[in-house]
Amino acid sequence: MGWRQGEIWFDVDTLWFREADGGSGSLELHAPSFSGLGLEALTAAIPNGLAQSRRRRAELGRRRAVRKTRAAALVVGPAVALTLAAPRLGASRAAEPLAQDPPSQVDAARVPPAVAHRPETREPETSFPPVRWKPGTSHGLPYAGSLSGGTQIPVEGQDWVTWNPVTDRVPNRPHRLFGNDEVIRKLLRVMTAYRQASPGAPRVVVGDISFRGGGPMELHRSHQSGLDVDVYYPRRDGTLRAPTTTGQVDRELTQALLDAFLAVGVEKIFVGYATDLRGPGAVVVPYPNHEDHMHVRFRRPAE
C-alpha cells in the first residue's frame, strides 16, 4: 500500500496491527471535530501519516524481536536443547503487518526426531506350512522295500530347506520327501537341536527321502522304505545349496550336525572319505560318492 497525491492519512491505528488507539492526532474520525475549523486550518499542510505509521510499526517490531530473542533456546531435557527457528527470531520487516500468534514453543511438532518416542518394531516371523502327520509303515529293506502312509516334510521350514539332486536346485520336488513318520519326527528334532547348539548356523539342506509309496528312486540304490535321508554338508559361505568341492565344507558345523544325529540314535551314517568326520566305527561309515552329503539311515520303528 502506498500514499498517493490528494489522499489524506488520518492518525489512526487499526487492530490489524495490534496497536491500541491512543486517542491522539490532529484529526479524529468523528464528524463534529471538523466543524468550526477556519480556512487556514483546512488548507494547512497535513503531516505525513504514512511515514509516522511505518516508524511506529518498526519500533513495535523491534520490541517484539527483543522479547523473542530472550527465548531463543528452550531446554527440553537434561541433554537436549531445542533451538527455535531463526526466521521467527529476526526483526519483522517494517512494512509488514504482524504475524498471527505462533504455536506454543513446547509443541510435539517442534520436538526433534531424537527426542520423539518411536515404538520398537519387529519384523514378522516367516510362517511355514505345518507337517501333516500320518502313521506310516516301512516294508522290506531300505534298498528293496516300500512305504505305506508316509509323512511328507514341507519343502522349507524354520530350520531347513530342501535340495533337488536331479535339477541341482532349491527346493526339492514334494513327491521326493516322504518318510516314515517316526523318521520325520527325529529328523526335525535333530535339525532344531543342531541350530540351537550352533548359533548362526545356516538352515540344514535336506535332499531325497522316499517317494510317497517308496520303491526304487533314480540316483539311489536305497531310499525305498522311508528310512533314508540325504543331508548336505553345511557350507563355509552359508549358501543353502550342495557343496561342489570339499574346500567349501564347514567341517566344524558338519561334525556338529553329525553328532546331533548320533544323539537320537540312527543305524548308519555314510560319509565321504575326505570329510574326516568322526564317530563310532559301526555307525559312521566312509562310502564312495558322499563327499557333498551324509546319508543317514534310521532304524526301523517298532510296529
Steps between C-alpha positions, in 0.01 A plus 500: 500500500636848409398861541367683200473871446168638615447236772478586867645256754336523837701444811307182587623146570299184435481172696654328197836629626408421862547863610259671734354833403683756712241768438758751369518658158419821323182358344255239639253285317208688655297732280450771766877553529509656152241767576616844594843472336620809319630515144862508621457177693344327205768617256795442737757232414392157620765292679633192319289237680639211291859565609398533865299179486794310350736630770262387775464154347878467463549591867231252605664226291839577661354463852333169407829370355681582826240309701531195270879502507493438873330163431733397218588167668255274674632213718297185426698251711822464697708456185285653228451868419243596239603801293211697353487573130715798400237672278271535803772674702589771249342841491190531288519705187378850566222504239349161592210442740569289806475125464235292674575362845758220466424156644629409842876456510451166681331332207523140373571636153807682633654201684799372297488138375764397755262591784173374354390154614525231236338165583716195453421309183577138426492323172227240486618143522476298181215251504572153362246229418446247778587132477194281437570190698390157382587169666728316261640153454833413342501170312796288395854630482626854437628383157208266427183619666202733504319753721139521611338813642813713487528850649619776269744763624429851361746624239611773743485558873643711778809280524534351152469533125486215249730426208412320176799288386343449158475869411770622743287772648285603798235382578455127448189352344239431770440144380863414585461597867292221657623299796389290792336736752747397773789579265357845424453573872862415579624694197319816613625453857860469379486812282349710779756380758788558258408860427437578867841358593674686213384863503523655156509165321316504166190292451553132425484400133296179471505287183299194399308280746255269318204507264148494644478123463872433517663277241794566266615862467732626228853592608474265800528132580314544827241764614223247435331462841497850656800434728779677306563875494770689310633805685749732330804627685479861624703736284759742630334786310159416646342449157198272512602260226713189462877557521690434178848458653630373834653843558150649523400270787487647851644199685426635847130549428485171310639313799247673727219395268625141490524494882138614523393200289704266718326641808152384387622154402537406134605179327758635255652827378688472171756777446770590248857376537646852494264648759697383807175466695521310828261261670454137605648276232191277495279800418709761314615327181709658218338426166561599136312797346420661835741794492217755493240337727448253783256217449314439826318169545257480790404181679170345410238609756341224705161407354 
